[in-house]
Amino acid sequence: MAKFKRFVIALLLPDNVAALIVYGRQVWSAVSLHPAYFPTPSPTVLSATANLDALQAAEALVPHGGPPAVADRNLKQAAVEADLKALKAYLLGLCAANPALAAAMIAASALHERKTSPHTKPFLSARMGPSPNQIILRAKAVARRGVCYSWQFSLDGGKTWLTIGTTTEANTSLLGSTPLTTYLFRFQSTIKQTTSAWSQTISFTTP
């Protein structure tokens, strides 16, 4: 089965109205220049350009038009932003239907693909637990059966280490920690008769 790729398109809407108008014109001009990629854009280029023209005219009236002019400008700004969001949705549909052309279509639209990176679990993490002065440790589990994990902590920057214990799960907890104290933690795993080296250490300061 083919793996489905999820495309993420960054819609970089400027907060400044003048910049938004420039940005919008760049995007819709790009769309109009590539009808092969965008045969039926939603909204149409004509409609989106008309909304940009209306926003530009409304913005010009703001300095002397008072609150009514601002309110009218804001409505027209919302319409321009809605057009760009609709284009993004249209483009995402095209990318899903034509993944081989996705990168080219996104570039042709003057929008940007935001690269996604898979979530990677840290090799070791620490956080305060629900019990008073409890520190919970979680390690990246070894994908093997029959693994044991040994845990240690240090209060003197790694000069001496104290044993917390051994578990069959990739997590443990240290009870009775001292507030406002920096701990170093490490662990090692044992599979049958083979024990790994100690992991890199992490530093955790209790609140």
Secondary structure, 3 states (H helix, E strand, C coil): CCCCCCCCEECCCCCCHHHHHHHHHHHHHHHHCCCCCCCCCCCCHHHHHHHHHHHHHHHHHHHHHHHHHHHHHHHHHHHHHHHHHHHHHHHHHHHHHCHHHHHHHHHHCCCEECCCCCCCCCCEEEEECCCCCCEEEEECCCCCCCEEEEEEEECCCCCCCEEEEEECCCEEEECCCCCCCEEEEEEEEEECCEECCCCCCEEEECC
